[in-house]
Amino acid sequence: MEYEQLCKSIFDIDKQIRFAAVYNSKIEKVAGGIRKGVKTLIPESITKLSVEQSFIRWNTRILMKDWIGSPKYALAEYEKIKRFTFYLEKNTILVISTELGMDNNLLINKIIQLI
């Protein structure tokens, strides 16, 4: 999977998508970032901490797969944004943030088609 192209395709889905990036398990950004012209709400250091926590939570979800199946995505809604996390391959995750008005089902279905 070509991650830069994936992130570009995600931005094409809807203008409400603020951020789309792929991170590896070393918490290094592999591709993507903030949409051009969009103001960053979170400092990079806090984003990395958040991604690190996402990996921990994702590994916890994987522990439960024998009972409830493999996780597909995670969604958190904050006061200012929504944040979606998808597990990709080889210990990489896709992190997307959107405006609050983004249609969850539309985005989730489009992302699942892309990955």
Backbone as CSV, one residue per row, in Angstrom:
resi,resn,N_x,N_y,N_z,CA_x,CA_y,CA_z,C_x,C_y,C_z
1,MET,0.839,-1.177,0.000,0.000,0.000,0.000,0.891,1.250,0.000
2,GLU,0.597,2.188,-0.861,1.342,3.442,-0.958,0.662,4.466,-0.052
3,TYR,1.301,4.774,1.055,0.664,5.564,2.104,0.440,7.027,1.737
4,GLU,1.359,7.646,1.003,1.137,9.045,0.599,-0.103,9.144,-0.281
5,GLN,-0.233,8.215,-1.219,-1.407,8.228,-2.094,-2.677,7.963,-1.290
6,LEU,-2.600,7.079,-0.318,-3.749,6.810,0.546,-4.197,8.095,1.239
7,CYS,-3.267,8.829,1.810,-3.619,10.070,2.515,-4.217,11.095,1.557
8,LYS,-3.667,11.209,0.358,-4.232,12.127,-0.642,-5.653,11.718,-0.997
9,SER,-5.877,10.429,-1.171,-7.223,9.934,-1.494,-8.202,10.219,-0.365
10,ILE,-7.732,10.147,0.860,-8.590,10.431,2.012,-8.999,11.902,2.014
11,PHE,-8.058,12.797,1.749,-8.395,14.222,1.698,-9.417,14.513,0.599
12,ASP,-9.404,13.722,-0.472,-10.360,13.912,-1.567,-11.783,13.513,-1.185
13,ILE,-11.952,12.750,-0.126,-13.288,12.282,0.277,-14.179,13.440,0.682
14,ASP,-13.644,14.362,1.489,-14.482,15.441,2.021,-13.592,16.559,2.553
15,LYS,-14.030,17.790,2.366,-13.283,18.963,2.852,-13.249,19.040,4.375
16,GLN,-14.123,18.298,5.059,-14.146,18.315,6.522,-13.029,17.481,7.146
17,ILE,-12.289,16.759,6.324,-11.157,15.979,6.835,-9.983,16.935,7.035
18,ARG,-9.549,17.058,8.269,-8.501,18.000,8.660,-7.105,17.390,8.585
19,PHE,-7.008,16.110,8.931,-5.713,15.464,9.137,-5.835,14.012,8.726
20,ALA,-4.844,13.521,8.009,-4.770,12.099,7.659,-3.293,11.729,7.606
21,ALA,-2.889,10.801,8.465,-1.478,10.416,8.511,-1.339,8.957,8.912
22,VAL,-0.272,8.358,8.432,0.069,6.979,8.767,1.304,7.020,9.664
23,TYR,1.242,6.248,10.753,2.349,6.154,11.709,2.765,4.700,11.862
24,ASN,4.066,4.488,12.071,4.532,3.138,12.377,4.597,2.952,13.889
25,SER,4.943,1.755,14.315,4.943,1.441,15.748,6.059,2.157,16.520
26,LYS,6.992,2.784,15.805,8.016,3.609,16.459,7.516,5.046,16.631
27,ILE,6.257,5.259,16.330,5.585,6.554,16.432,6.221,7.574,15.478
28,GLU,6.657,7.073,14.328,7.185,7.930,13.271,6.104,8.121,12.223
29,LYS,5.921,9.368,11.785,4.956,9.620,10.721,5.553,9.126,9.413
30,VAL,4.848,8.223,8.753,5.305,7.622,7.512,4.793,8.409,6.311
31,ALA,3.593,8.979,6.438,2.979,9.706,5.327,1.878,10.610,5.857
32,GLY,1.533,11.599,5.035,0.382,12.441,5.339,0.678,13.551,6.316
33,GLY,-0.406,14.128,6.829,-0.302,15.229,7.772,-1.567,16.062,7.753
34,ILE,-1.418,17.326,8.062,-2.552,18.241,8.139,-2.905,18.740,6.732
35,ARG,-4.187,18.936,6.482,-4.630,19.475,5.194,-4.071,20.897,5.033
36,LYS,-3.633,21.222,3.824,-3.124,22.568,3.552,-4.200,23.591,3.876
37,GLY,-3.785,24.642,4.577,-4.701,25.718,4.909,-5.486,25.523,6.192
38,VAL,-5.313,24.369,6.838,-6.029,24.081,8.085,-5.092,24.355,9.260
39,LYS,-5.612,25.032,10.258,-4.816,25.357,11.447,-4.692,24.127,12.349
40,THR,-3.479,23.832,12.767,-3.225,22.730,13.685,-3.752,23.084,15.073
41,LEU,-4.486,22.161,15.681,-5.015,22.378,17.023,-4.114,21.789,18.104
42,ILE,-3.332,20.779,17.748,-2.527,20.042,18.728,-1.051,20.138,18.340
43,PRO,-0.165,20.456,19.282,1.276,20.457,18.974,1.744,19.057,18.562
44,GLU,2.769,19.010,17.734,3.301,17.732,17.233,3.683,16.795,18.371
45,SER,4.248,17.316,19.446,4.655,16.459,20.568,3.445,15.768,21.206
46,ILE,2.330,16.462,21.289,1.114,15.875,21.861,0.491,14.891,20.877
47,THR,0.577,15.198,19.590,0.088,14.253,18.576,0.841,12.936,18.690
48,LYS,2.159,12.996,18.839,2.957,11.766,18.968,2.573,10.983,20.221
49,LEU,2.362,11.677,21.317,1.929,11.019,22.548,0.573,10.345,22.339
50,SER,-0.315,11.019,21.656,-1.638,10.469,21.372,-1.549,9.232,20.473
51,VAL,-0.673,9.288,19.479,-0.483,8.134,18.587,0.096,6.958,19.366
52,GLU,1.028,7.234,20.253,1.591,6.170,21.098,0.487,5.490,21.911
53,GLN,-0.390,6.287,22.493,-1.513,5.736,23.252,-2.468,4.960,22.347
54,SER,-2.619,5.409,21.103,-3.471,4.694,20.146,-2.943,3.293,19.885
55,PHE,-1.625,3.156,19.771,-1.040,1.826,19.580,-1.300,0.937,20.791
56,ILE,-1.172,1.496,21.976,-1.432,0.714,23.194,-2.885,0.248,23.216
57,ARG,-3.810,1.169,22.949,-5.237,0.800,22.945,-5.539,-0.215,21.845
58,TRP,-4.896,-0.032,20.682,-5.155,-0.962,19.582,-4.687,-2.368,19.956
59,ASN,-3.533,-2.477,20.574,-3.038,-3.791,20.997,-3.957,-4.426,22.030
60,THR,-4.566,-3.617,22.882,-5.550,-4.138,23.843,-6.766,-4.675,23.103
61,ARG,-7.217,-3.956,22.087,-8.367,-4.428,21.295,-8.059,-5.762,20.617
62,ILE,-6.844,-5.905,20.126,-6.452,-7.146,19.444,-6.496,-8.329,20.410
63,LEU,-6.192,-8.095,21.683,-6.258,-9.172,22.681,-7.658,-9.777,22.791
64,MET,-8.679,-9.023,22.447,-10.065,-9.485,22.584,-10.613,-10.137,21.325
65,LYS,-9.802,-10.241,20.263,-10.325,-10.711,18.982,-10.855,-12.142,19.024
66,ASP,-10.314,-12.996,19.885,-10.817,-14.374,19.969,-12.259,-14.424,20.458
67,TRP,-12.672,-13.409,21.179,-14.027,-13.398,21.735,-15.004,-12.559,20.913
68,ILE,-14.525,-11.419,20.410,-15.465,-10.521,19.730,-15.052,-10.163,18.305
69,GLY,-13.973,-10.752,17.824,-13.518,-10.490,16.463,-12.471,-9.384,16.424
70,SER,-11.856,-9.252,15.274,-10.796,-8.252,15.094,-11.384,-6.846,15.033
71,PRO,-10.690,-5.884,15.608,-11.166,-4.502,15.533,-11.023,-3.957,14.114
72,LYS,-11.940,-3.077,13.732,-11.894,-2.462,12.407,-11.429,-1.013,12.472
73,TYR,-11.939,-0.285,13.437,-11.567,1.116,13.599,-11.947,1.559,15.002
74,ALA,-11.444,2.717,15.386,-11.839,3.335,16.658,-12.197,4.785,16.359
75,LEU,-13.166,5.297,17.098,-13.625,6.673,16.915,-13.735,7.355,18.264
76,ALA,-13.182,8.551,18.343,-13.348,9.384,19.540,-13.848,10.745,19.076
77,GLU,-14.872,11.242,19.758,-15.367,12.578,19.445,-15.016,13.504,20.598
78,TYR,-14.375,14.600,20.252,-13.982,15.620,21.217,-14.866,16.852,21.017
79,GLU,-14.666,17.867,21.801,-15.463,19.086,21.663,-15.201,19.812,20.343
80,LYS,-14.000,19.648,19.778,-13.641,20.391,18.568,-13.481,19.539,17.319
81,ILE,-13.189,18.260,17.472,-12.940,17.386,16.315,-13.426,15.966,16.594
82,LYS,-13.429,15.165,15.523,-13.578,13.712,15.641,-12.245,13.110,15.223
83,ARG,-11.890,11.983,15.844,-10.632,11.315,15.509,-10.895,9.838,15.262
84,PHE,-10.489,9.368,14.103,-10.670,7.977,13.688,-9.301,7.315,13.617
85,THR,-9.231,6.059,14.042,-7.994,5.289,13.957,-8.296,3.953,13.287
86,PHE,-7.502,3.612,12.286,-7.623,2.342,11.568,-6.270,1.639,11.612
87,TYR,-6.284,0.337,11.864,-5.051,-0.444,11.812,-4.809,-0.821,10.359
88,LEU,-3.595,-0.635,9.896,-3.260,-1.006,8.532,-2.490,-2.319,8.560
89,GLU,-1.319,-2.347,8.004,-0.513,-3.559,7.957,0.828,-3.303,8.628
90,LYS,1.522,-4.349,8.966,2.893,-4.238,9.475,3.020,-3.206,10.594
91,ASN,2.155,-3.285,11.571,2.223,-2.386,12.728,2.172,-0.909,12.356
92,THR,1.256,-0.574,11.475,1.029,0.823,11.125,-0.431,1.165,11.378
93,ILE,-0.666,2.426,11.766,-2.039,2.879,11.944,-2.270,4.135,11.115
94,LEU,-3.509,4.299,10.737,-3.975,5.474,10.020,-4.768,6.315,11.006
95,VAL,-4.386,7.574,11.150,-5.072,8.490,12.059,-5.702,9.593,11.217
96,ILE,-6.993,9.807,11.431,-7.737,10.824,10.686,-8.471,11.697,11.684
97,SER,-8.418,13.006,11.481,-9.274,13.882,12.280,-10.141,14.694,11.328
98,THR,-11.364,14.974,11.785,-12.337,15.676,10.960,-13.042,16.752,11.773
99,GLU,-13.752,17.589,11.064,-14.653,18.530,11.720,-15.792,17.724,12.337
100,LEU,-16.482,18.315,13.292,-17.561,17.612,13.996,-18.718,17.228,13.080
101,GLY,-18.935,17.971,12.014,-20.057,17.699,11.124,-19.851,16.546,10.160
102,MET,-18.681,15.942,10.155,-18.392,14.837,9.235,-19.318,13.670,9.503
103,ASP,-19.850,13.088,8.437,-20.710,11.908,8.529,-19.830,10.689,8.828
104,ASN,-19.971,10.127,10.016,-19.129,8.998,10.438,-19.214,7.829,9.477
105,ASN,-20.431,7.409,9.146,-20.603,6.228,8.299,-20.024,6.436,6.912
106,LEU,-20.209,7.617,6.350,-19.644,7.911,5.038,-18.130,7.747,5.076
107,LEU,-17.497,8.374,6.058,-16.040,8.309,6.143,-15.555,6.884,6.388
108,ILE,-16.145,6.207,7.335,-15.712,4.847,7.669,-15.825,3.929,6.462
109,ASN,-16.952,3.977,5.764,-17.143,3.122,4.586,-16.135,3.437,3.487
110,LYS,-15.865,4.712,3.249,-14.892,5.094,2.212,-13.478,4.640,2.598
111,ILE,-13.127,4.790,3.868,-11.785,4.383,4.312,-11.622,2.871,4.189
112,ILE,-12.624,2.125,4.600,-12.547,0.663,4.494,-12.372,0.246,3.038
113,GLN,-13.018,0.942,2.113,-12.834,0.644,0.686,-11.398,0.932,0.239
114,LEU,-10.823,2.010,0.764,-9.466,2.397,0.354,-8.385,1.475,0.912
115,ILE,-8.610,0.985,2.131,-7.547,0.187,2.737,-7.779,-1.284,2.486
